[in-house]
Amino acid sequence: MKMSQPAKLSREDNVYMAKLVEQAERYEEMVEFMEKVAKTVDSEELTVEEHNLLSVAYKNVIGAHRVSWRIISSIEQKEESRGNEICDGILKLLDSHLIPSSTAAEYKVFYLKMKGDYYRYLAEFKTGAEGKDAAENTMVAYKVAQDIALAELLPTHPIRLGLALNFSVFYYEILNSPDRACNLAKQAFDEAISQLDTLSEESYKDSTLIMQLLRDNLTLWTCDISGGK
């Protein structure tokens, strides 16, 4: 709880208040008081005591934030390392076993979509050349999966719809291409709507849920596009 204070304090009062809150280790407030003192230097330079108080206030405030930054940075590094490890593991498994051994179109699309997904996750936090490589690998995997899905799977198939959903998210979030994202999502949604009678009972729930997600994204992205123009 902040200390209540008069509307305007004199320079001496601000120095006194700064020393008072220093004793309570309330350095954010100490900074506020000493900033007010510092703004009076046009009329009179800071005394030794005043510039020492100013230095102490800022040193303690930035010190606390530096500790926080170090902790956050350490956590980020650990999480990034663990994320790399997880993605590398599944990508190796997909390339060495799952994709080569799949013969049915739906499994091949599923695994290629999965490959694209994990490269997309890498692209979300990688930067520079690594981020660009991850995005390119995402595009390749999704494109191969899309070619097979369009040729072999019905528009209402949940795997084909799931691929369209994730591919469109990739366009929107990673490539910053809302127009292409909307076109892909709309085409997938419209094609599925036109063939609802082909929906099997077992995939009805999954397919309609993904269609709803496609429609929700379209609504959101269309608003973003309109708002940006």
N, C-alpha and C positions, 0 to 999 in steps of 0.2 A: 504494500500500500504506500502510495507516494505521500510525502510530507506536505501538508497544506501550506501554502505560502501566499503572502500578499501579492497583489497584482503587479507591483513593481518594487524591487528591492534596490537599495543603494549598492554601490560597488563593495563597500565594507560588509554589508549584510550578505551579499552573495559569497564573499570570501568566508565569512563566518559559517554560512550554511554548507559550503563545500567541505569545510573542516569537520562539521558536525556529521554529515552523511558519510564522510571518509571513515569515521570511527565505527559506523555501522556497516562498512564495506558495501555501501550502495553507490558503486562507482558510476553507473549510468546517470544517476542524479547529480553526482559530483561533476561529471562532464557538463551537464546542462548549466549548473551554476557558474563553472569556470569559463564556459563559452560566453556567458553574459559579461563576465569580468573582462575577457579578452577583447570584446567588442567596444570597450571603453578606452582602448589604447590611443585613440586619436587625440584624446585630451591629456593622457598621462601614461607613460610606459608601465609595463607590469613590474612589480617589485620582485625581488628574488623569491620571496615566499609565494607570490602569486604564480610565477612561471613554474615553480616546483610543484605547486598544487595542480596546475594544468597538466604538467608532465605525468604526475602520479595518476591522475584521473584517466587520461587516455591510455597510459601504459597498462593499467589494470583492465580496462574495458577490452582493448585489443588482445590482451593476454588470454582472457577467457574465450574470446572468439577463435584465437589461434589454436587453442586446445581442441575446441569443437571441430575446426577445420581438419586438424590432424586425425581425429577420431573418424570423421566422416570419410576422409581420404583413404584411411586404412581399411575401413569397411568396404568402400567402393572397390578397392584393389582386390580384396579377398573375394568379393561377390563376382567381380569380372573374371577372376581366375577360375572360380568354381563354374561360372556360366560357360566359359570357354571349354572347360573339361567336359561338361555335360553335352554340349553341342558337338564337340569333336567326337565323343564316344558314339552318339547315335548316327552321326554322318558317316563314320567309318563302317558301322554296322550296315547301314543302308547301302553304301557303295559296294561293300565286299560280299554281302550275303543276300539281303532282302530284295533289292531291285533286280540283280541278275537272276535270282531264282524264281521270280514271280512270272507266271504265264498268263493268268486271267487279267483282262484289261482293268477291272476295278481294283485289283490289288496293285497292279503296276502304277495306276494313277494315284492310289492311296499313298504308296511309298514315295513316289516322286513329289507329291504334294507335301509330304512330311519332310522330305529333303529341302524343298523350298522354304517351308516354315522355319526350319532350324537355321538356315542361312539368313532368313529374314530377322530372326531373333538376334543373330550376331550383328547384322547390319544396324540394328537399333542402338547398339552401344559402341560399336567400333567407329573409329574416325580415320580420316586420311585414306591412304591406299588400302588398308585393311577393310575399311568400311565400303569402299568402292568395289573391292573384290567380292565381299559378301553379298552386296546388292546384285552384282553381275551373276553370281552363282544362283541367287534366288530366282532371277529372271529366267535363266536357262532351265532350271528344274521345273518351274511353274509352266513355262512355255511347252516343254516336252509333254508334261502331264496334260496340259490343255489340248494339245493336238490329239492325244489318244482319247481323252474324254469326249471331245466333240465327235470323233469318229465312231467310238464304241459304246458310249453310255448315253442313256436317255436324259433329256434335259431335267427331268424330275429326280434323277438319281442323287441321293444325298452326298455321295463322294464328289460328283461333278459340281453340285451346288456349293459344297464346302470349299472346293478348289476355287471357284469363281469368287466366293466371299473373301478368302484369304489373299488371292491374287489382286483383287480390287483394293483391299486394305494396304497391300504392298505399294501399289501405284499411289495411293493417297498419302500414306504416312512416310514412306521411305523415299519415293521418287518425287514427292510433292507435285503430283499430276492429278488433280481432282477431276478434270474432264475425262481422262482415260479411265479413272476409277469408276466414275459414274456410268460411262458407256458400257464397261464390262459388267458391272452389277446390274444395270438395267436390262441388258441383253439376256443375261442369265435368268433374271426374274421373269421377264416377258415370255421367254421360251418355256419356262417351267409352267407358268400360268396357262399358256395355250395348250399344254398337254397334261393337265391335272388328272385326266381320266386314266393316264398310264401309271399313276402312283399305286404302288403295291401297299397292302395293308401294313406290312411289317416296317416299311420305310416311311409311312405317311407322317408320323410324328417328327422324325428327324428332318425330313425334307421341308415340311411346312415351317418348322422352327428356323431353319436356315433361310428360307424365303422371307420370313419376317425380319430377320437380321439384315438381309440384303435391302429390304424396303426401308428399314430404320436408317441404315447408312446412307441410302439415297436421299432421304429426307434431310438428314444432317448435312451431307456434303453439298446438296443443291443450295441449302441455306447459306453455307460458307461461300460458295461460288458467287451467289447473288450479292451477299454482303461485301465481298471483296471487289466488286465492280463499281 
